[in-house]
């Protein structure tokens, strides 16, 4: 039975690496996959799922106007749909992916952040937490050694920022994965 999966974590937990491994496993066995990533995240070029470890792969780009139902209806034979940066999905898109999993019997595995730098849910993540059949928290660690669950935005001097737009694309120079204690103490 196909399901909608949500695999979430703080930054730098290996979400993109895990997605690339799942794609490889399906394809190694002769199965077709469709891979999507958010157009807003262009840190490594538009339309790429990139692991910090180095592997990179071209993917289809989604934005708020992407109609997953229409795209995937035109793709018979797809064995799995993989979505990177799933926090940027809209609520309607998550409902569409839920339908694809349950009515078209295609597993959909979404990878993304749960919360932003202020500890607030992203819209796509909120919908996935509500609709996903299975959720897995991927783990990473804070500088102090505890499990990191928060994404802390920092300025050029490494100081915590508490205000700003919800979405500001950046890597290790802009964000740090931290535990709740370090998030509060900063």
C-alpha positions in Angstrom: 0.0 0.0 0.0 1.4 3.4 -1.0 1.7 6.1 1.6 2.6 9.8 2.0 5.8 10.0 4.0 7.2 13.1 5.7 10.9 12.9 6.7 11.8 16.0 8.6 14.8 17.4 10.5 16.7 20.5 11.4 19.2 21.7 8.8 22.2 19.5 8.0 20.6 16.2 9.0 21.2 14.6 5.6 17.7 14.9 4.1 18.9 15.5 0.6 21.4 12.7 0.9 18.7 10.3 2.0 16.5 11.4 -0.9 19.3 10.7 -3.4 19.9 7.3 -1.9 16.2 6.4 -2.1 16.2 7.5 -5.8 19.2 5.4 -6.5 17.7 2.3 -4.8 14.5 2.5 -6.9 16.4 3.1 -10.1 19.0 0.4 -9.4 16.1 -2.1 -9.4 14.7 -0.7 -12.7 11.9 1.5 -11.3 11.2 5.1 -12.4 11.1 8.0 -10.0 10.1 11.6 -10.3 12.2 14.0 -8.1 11.0 17.5 -7.3 12.7 20.4 -5.5 11.6 23.9 -4.6 12.5 26.6 -7.1 13.0 29.1 -4.3 16.1 27.2 -3.1 18.8 27.9 -5.7 21.9 27.6 -3.4 23.4 24.9 -5.8 21.7 26.1 -9.0 18.0 25.9 -9.8 16.6 22.5 -10.2 19.2 20.4 -8.3 18.9 18.2 -5.3 22.4 18.5 -3.7 23.9 16.8 -0.7 26.5 18.6 1.4 28.5 15.5 0.9 28.8 16.2 -2.8 26.3 14.1 -4.8 24.0 16.2 -6.9 21.1 15.4 -9.2 18.9 17.3 -11.6 15.3 17.5 -10.4 12.0 19.0 -11.5 11.3 22.4 -10.0 8.1 23.2 -8.1 6.6 26.4 -7.0 3.2 27.4 -5.5 1.6 27.1 -9.0 2.8 23.5 -9.6 -0.1 21.1 -10.2 1.2 17.7 -9.0 -2.0 15.9 -10.1 -1.6 17.0 -13.7 2.1 16.3 -13.8 1.9 12.9 -12.3 -1.2 11.8 -14.3 1.0 12.2 -17.4 3.6 9.8 -15.9 2.4 6.2 -16.0 5.0 3.8 -14.6 6.4 6.0 -11.9 7.2 3.9 -8.9 7.9 6.7 -6.4 7.7 10.5 -6.1 10.4 12.2 -4.1 10.1 15.8 -2.9 13.0 17.8 -1.5 12.5 21.1 0.4 8.9 20.0 1.1 8.4 22.8 3.6 7.8 25.0 0.6 4.8 23.0 -0.6 1.4 24.6 -0.3 -1.4 23.0 1.6 -3.2 22.1 -1.6 -0.1 20.5 -3.1 0.2 18.3 0.0 -3.4 17.3 -0.5 -2.6 16.4 -4.1 0.4 14.3 -3.1 -1.8 12.6 -0.5 -4.3 11.7 -3.3 -1.5 10.4 -5.5 -0.3 8.1 -2.8 -3.7 6.8 -1.9 -5.6 6.8 -5.2 -2.8 6.2 -7.7 -0.9 3.9 -5.4 2.4 5.7 -5.8 4.5 6.2 -2.6 5.3 9.9 -2.1 8.3 10.7 0.2 8.7 14.3 1.2 11.9 15.7 2.9 12.0 19.1 4.6 12.3 21.3 7.6 9.6 21.3 10.2 10.1 24.8 11.5 11.6 28.1 10.5 14.2 30.2 12.4 11.5 31.5 14.8 10.2 28.0 15.7 7.1 28.4 13.5 5.8 25.7 11.2 6.2 26.2 7.5 2.9 25.8 5.6 4.0 22.7 3.7 5.3 21.1 6.9 2.1 21.8 8.8 0.1 20.1 6.1 2.4 17.2 6.0 2.3 16.8 9.8 -1.5 16.7 9.4 -1.7 14.3 6.4 1.4 12.1 6.3 0.7 8.4 6.9 4.2 8.0 8.3 6.6 10.6 9.7 10.3 10.1 10.5 12.5 12.6 12.3 16.0 12.5 10.9 18.5 13.5 13.5 21.5 15.8 13.6 23.4 17.3 16.5 23.9 20.7 18.0 27.4 22.1 18.7 26.8 21.2 22.4 26.2 17.5 21.5 22.5 17.4 22.1 20.0 16.5 19.4 19.4 19.6 17.2 15.7 20.4 16.6 15.8 24.1 15.8 17.1 26.1 12.9 18.7 29.3 14.1 19.3 32.1 11.6 22.5 34.1 12.3 24.1 37.3 11.0 27.5 37.6 9.5 29.0 37.7 13.0 27.2 34.5 14.1 24.7 36.3 16.3 21.1 34.9 16.5 18.5 36.8 14.4 14.9 36.8 15.7 13.2 38.9 13.0 12.9 38.8 9.3 11.1 37.1 6.5 10.2 33.4 7.1 12.1 32.4 4.0 15.7 33.4 3.5 17.7 30.9 1.5 21.1 30.1 3.0 23.4 27.4 4.2 25.9 27.2 7.1 26.8 30.9 6.9 23.1 31.9 7.6 21.8 29.0 9.7 22.8 26.6 12.4 21.0 23.5 13.6 20.8 23.8 17.4 19.0 22.1 20.3 16.2 23.9 22.1 18.5 24.9 25.0 21.0 26.6 22.8 18.2 28.2 20.7 16.9 29.8 23.9 20.2 30.7 25.4 21.4 32.6 22.3 
